[in-house]
Amino acid sequence: SEQMPNDRYRRGESLRAVVKSVDSTPRGPEVVISRSDDQFLEKLFSLEVPEIDDDIIEIKGVARSAGDRSKIMVYSSDRRIDAVGACVGMKGMRIQSIVRELNGEKIDIINWSDQPEILISRALSPAKPRDLYIDEENLYALVVFEDDDINKAIGREGINIRLTNIVTGFNIEAIKASKYDQGKDLKI
């Protein structure tokens, strides 16, 4: 249950994973490791990006659909350091080694912001919202997209919007511009 869907192992092969638990069973200790946990992605980034290990860059949030796509929010308190650029590395070397370890899983690196409208817009990338209405008290956002962009915003099987919900902490509802404009015309 803790392995990625596209992982295949051979006896004697070494692999990277995060230890989830060590349980005592009648047959002896049982170690549960995971390659699908969000913590595994965080640890890979801290191994590959020295600025994260040195606390110059902070990981603010991770959302993951193991084996398919991940979103990770990063922030640097040092204005001279580009958090996203440091995670990608020269010519993409750092991110490429993480993607290789995860068997080609797509990773979106998001520059964190304390302003919800900027954060949500960045997290929904590559789709660009036309309008954004946010209820910060209830952590709810209504995002209006051009009719052509709605599929990019939601993603295949809803993965983009689902991961954005998790990583931002907001319940995000995506709506087509034509449907939204139609509702405005009704003056409800």
C-alpha positions as CSV (number, residue, x, y, z in Angstrom):
1,S,0.0,0.0,0.0
2,E,3.0,2.3,0.5
3,Q,4.7,1.7,-2.8
4,M,4.1,3.9,-5.9
5,P,1.9,2.3,-8.6
6,N,4.8,2.1,-11.2
7,D,7.5,0.7,-8.8
8,R,8.9,-2.8,-9.5
9,Y,11.5,-4.2,-7.1
10,R,14.0,-7.0,-7.3
11,R,15.5,-8.9,-4.4
12,G,18.8,-7.4,-3.3
13,E,18.0,-4.0,-5.0
14,S,18.6,-0.9,-2.9
15,L,15.9,1.7,-2.9
16,R,15.2,5.0,-1.2
17,A,12.1,5.3,1.1
18,V,11.0,6.9,4.3
19,V,10.4,4.8,7.4
20,K,6.8,5.1,8.5
21,S,6.8,2.8,11.5
22,V,8.5,0.0,13.2
23,D,6.1,-2.5,14.8
24,S,6.7,-5.4,17.1
25,T,5.1,-8.6,15.8
26,P,5.2,-12.2,17.1
27,R,7.6,-12.9,14.2
28,G,9.9,-10.0,15.3
29,P,10.1,-6.3,14.3
30,E,8.3,-5.2,11.2
31,V,9.5,-2.1,9.4
32,V,7.0,-0.2,7.2
33,I,8.6,2.0,4.6
34,S,6.9,4.3,2.1
35,R,7.7,5.8,-1.3
36,S,4.3,7.2,-1.8
37,D,4.1,9.4,1.4
38,D,4.4,13.2,1.1
39,Q,7.3,13.1,3.5
40,F,9.3,11.0,1.0
41,L,9.1,13.9,-1.5
42,E,10.1,16.4,1.2
43,K,13.2,14.3,2.2
44,L,14.2,13.9,-1.5
45,F,14.1,17.7,-1.9
46,S,16.2,18.2,1.3
47,L,18.7,15.7,0.1
48,E,19.0,17.3,-3.4
49,V,18.6,21.0,-2.5
50,P,21.2,22.0,0.1
51,E,19.4,25.3,0.8
52,I,16.4,23.4,2.2
53,D,18.7,21.3,4.4
54,D,20.4,24.6,5.6
55,D,16.9,26.2,6.4
56,I,17.4,28.9,3.8
57,I,14.4,27.6,1.9
58,E,11.4,26.3,3.7
59,I,8.9,23.7,2.3
60,K,5.5,25.2,3.2
61,G,3.3,22.4,1.8
62,V,3.2,19.2,-0.2
63,A,0.4,17.5,-2.1
64,R,1.0,14.3,-3.9
65,S,-0.7,11.8,-6.1
66,A,2.1,9.2,-6.0
67,G,3.4,8.2,-9.4
68,D,1.5,10.8,-11.3
69,R,1.8,14.4,-10.1
70,S,3.0,16.5,-7.1
71,K,2.8,20.1,-6.0
72,I,5.3,21.5,-3.5
73,M,5.3,25.0,-2.1
74,V,8.6,26.6,-1.2
75,Y,9.5,29.9,0.4
76,S,12.8,31.7,1.0
77,S,13.1,34.4,3.7
78,D,16.3,35.6,2.0
79,R,15.3,37.9,-0.8
80,R,18.5,37.1,-2.7
81,I,17.5,33.4,-3.0
82,D,15.0,32.3,-5.6
83,A,13.3,29.4,-3.9
84,V,11.9,27.8,-7.1
85,G,15.1,28.4,-9.0
86,A,17.2,26.7,-6.3
87,C,14.9,23.7,-6.3
88,V,15.1,23.4,-10.1
89,G,18.8,23.8,-10.1
90,M,21.2,24.7,-13.0
91,K,19.7,23.3,-16.2
92,G,17.1,21.5,-14.1
93,M,19.7,19.1,-12.7
94,R,18.2,19.0,-9.1
95,I,14.6,18.5,-10.1
96,Q,15.6,15.9,-12.8
97,S,17.3,13.7,-10.3
98,I,14.1,13.8,-8.0
99,V,11.9,13.1,-11.0
100,R,14.1,10.1,-12.0
101,E,13.9,8.7,-8.4
102,L,10.1,9.0,-8.6
103,N,9.9,7.3,-12.0
104,G,8.9,10.3,-14.0
105,E,6.3,11.8,-11.6
106,K,5.5,15.4,-12.6
107,I,6.4,18.0,-9.9
108,D,5.1,21.5,-9.8
109,I,7.2,23.8,-7.6
110,I,5.1,26.8,-6.4
111,N,6.6,30.0,-4.9
112,W,4.7,30.5,-1.6
113,S,2.9,33.8,-0.9
114,D,1.0,34.9,2.2
115,Q,-1.6,36.5,-0.1
116,P,-4.2,33.8,-0.9
117,E,-5.1,35.2,-4.4
118,I,-1.5,35.0,-5.5
119,L,-0.9,31.6,-3.9
120,I,-4.0,30.1,-5.5
121,S,-3.2,31.6,-8.9
122,R,0.3,30.1,-8.8
123,A,-0.9,26.7,-7.6
124,L,-3.4,26.4,-10.4
125,S,-0.7,26.8,-13.0
126,P,-0.6,26.2,-16.0
127,A,-4.2,27.5,-16.1
128,K,-4.6,31.3,-15.6
129,P,-7.8,32.4,-13.7
130,R,-9.9,35.2,-15.2
131,D,-11.5,36.0,-11.8
132,L,-10.9,34.9,-8.3
133,Y,-13.3,35.3,-5.3
134,I,-12.0,34.3,-1.9
135,D,-13.7,33.8,1.4
136,E,-10.7,33.6,3.8
137,E,-12.8,32.9,6.9
138,N,-14.2,29.7,5.4
139,L,-11.1,28.9,3.3
140,Y,-13.2,28.8,0.1
141,A,-12.3,30.2,-3.4
142,L,-14.4,30.4,-6.5
143,V,-12.1,30.6,-9.5
144,V,-13.5,31.6,-13.0
145,F,-11.6,30.3,-16.0
146,E,-12.0,31.0,-19.7
147,D,-13.9,28.1,-21.3
148,D,-10.7,26.9,-23.0
149,D,-8.6,26.9,-19.8
150,I,-11.1,25.0,-17.5
151,N,-9.7,21.6,-18.6
152,K,-6.1,22.6,-17.7
153,A,-7.3,24.0,-14.4
154,I,-9.1,20.8,-13.3
155,G,-6.5,18.4,-14.8
156,R,-7.0,14.8,-15.9
157,E,-9.4,13.1,-13.5
158,G,-9.5,16.3,-11.4
159,I,-5.9,15.9,-10.2
160,N,-4.7,19.5,-10.6
161,I,-7.6,21.0,-8.7
162,R,-7.5,18.3,-6.0
163,L,-3.7,18.8,-5.4
164,T,-4.3,22.6,-5.4
165,N,-7.0,22.2,-2.7
166,I,-4.6,20.2,-0.5
167,V,-1.5,22.3,-0.9
168,T,-3.2,25.7,-0.4
169,G,-5.7,24.5,2.3
170,F,-8.6,26.2,0.4
171,N,-11.7,24.5,-1.0
172,I,-11.5,25.6,-4.6
173,E,-14.4,25.5,-7.0
174,A,-13.5,26.0,-10.7
175,I,-16.2,27.4,-13.0
176,K,-16.3,28.2,-16.7
177,A,-16.6,31.9,-17.6
178,S,-19.7,31.3,-19.8
179,K,-21.5,29.6,-16.9
180,Y,-20.4,32.3,-14.5
181,D,-21.5,35.1,-16.8
182,Q,-24.8,33.4,-17.4
183,G,-25.4,33.3,-13.6
184,K,-24.6,37.0,-13.3
185,D,-27.1,37.8,-16.0
186,L,-29.8,36.1,-13.9
187,K,-29.2,38.6,-11.0
188,I,-29.9,36.0,-8.3
